[in-house]
């Protein structure tokens, strides 16, 4: 029995694939749960159309992410914090602080996409990776400096 998977099914395939299964498995498990549809010519044409639309949308998303990455590289951020001995900060600079500083410069970036392994605890210049897309990682230039006393 040939079916088109609507969703990823463990040990069978990913969504959008045409798979060949035993009739009982398809009729009693996949079809009633809405995990698959019959692979008739109409559904195959619809699948091809959806794939082309999805690939066009993915290409557009990647292009916009690359544009944001370029703008991110051109937008350095400076944060002032109170420091103690040996240029160590009282507290730290977190992904949320960096996201807010970027937002004030006109770049709306979700704090969860800022890939900061651990908060910044010293002064200096840092390049922080920002995951904008599955294939695009931008670099944010962050300068942490001592707050004037």
Order of alpha helices (4+ residues) and beta strands (2+ residues): beta-beta-beta-alpha-beta-beta-alpha-beta-beta-beta
